[in-house]
Amino acid sequence: MTKNVGSIDRMLRIVIGAILVALVFYMPDPFSPWGWIGVVPLATGLIGWCPPYSILGINTCSTKS
């Protein structure tokens, strides 16, 4: 797995993912799917690799690693 998510893209994914996961604690419905939806951008931001980017040949990372 080579990194294909750049620094700005990673920061946005981490922030958006963290916000969605945090929404679980503020939603009145305890079975809200927002936490699980937020795990995806959070994980791809932390890892630095996005499977759909690999399939589509997209690379926002400035360096090859």
C-alpha positions as CSV (number, residue, x, y, z in Angstrom):
1,M,0.0,0.0,0.0
2,T,1.6,3.2,-1.1
3,K,0.4,6.4,0.3
4,N,-2.0,8.2,-2.1
5,V,-3.6,10.8,0.2
6,G,-1.8,14.2,0.5
7,S,-1.4,16.3,3.6
8,I,-4.3,18.7,3.1
9,D,-6.5,15.8,2.1
10,R,-5.5,13.9,5.2
11,M,-6.2,16.8,7.5
12,L,-9.6,17.3,6.1
13,R,-10.4,13.6,6.3
14,I,-9.3,13.4,10.0
15,V,-11.3,16.5,10.9
16,I,-14.4,15.4,9.1
17,G,-14.1,11.9,10.5
18,A,-13.6,13.1,14.0
19,I,-16.6,15.4,13.8
20,L,-18.8,12.6,12.5
21,V,-17.7,10.2,15.2
22,A,-18.3,13.0,17.8
23,L,-21.8,13.5,16.5
24,V,-22.7,10.1,18.0
25,F,-22.4,11.5,21.5
26,Y,-24.7,14.5,20.7
27,M,-27.4,12.7,18.7
28,P,-30.5,11.6,20.6
29,D,-30.6,8.3,18.7
30,P,-28.0,5.8,20.2
31,F,-28.0,3.8,17.0
32,S,-27.1,6.7,14.7
33,P,-24.9,5.6,11.7
34,W,-22.8,8.8,11.8
35,G,-20.1,7.2,13.9
36,W,-19.6,4.3,11.5
37,I,-19.7,6.7,8.6
38,G,-17.0,8.9,10.3
39,V,-14.7,5.9,10.8
40,V,-14.0,5.6,7.1
41,P,-12.5,9.1,6.5
42,L,-10.8,9.0,9.9
43,A,-9.1,5.7,9.1
44,T,-8.1,6.7,5.5
45,G,-6.8,10.0,6.8
46,L,-4.7,8.3,9.6
47,I,-3.4,5.6,7.3
48,G,-2.8,7.8,4.3
49,W,-4.2,5.4,1.8
50,C,-7.6,5.4,0.1
51,P,-8.8,2.3,-1.8
52,P,-11.0,4.2,-4.2
53,Y,-8.1,6.5,-5.0
54,S,-6.0,3.4,-5.9
55,I,-8.7,2.0,-8.1
56,L,-9.2,5.3,-9.9
57,G,-5.5,6.2,-10.1
58,I,-5.8,9.3,-8.1
59,N,-2.9,10.5,-6.0
60,T,-2.9,13.7,-3.9
61,C,0.3,12.9,-2.1
62,S,3.2,15.0,-3.3
63,T,5.9,12.4,-2.5
64,K,6.0,8.8,-3.5
65,S,6.3,6.5,-0.5
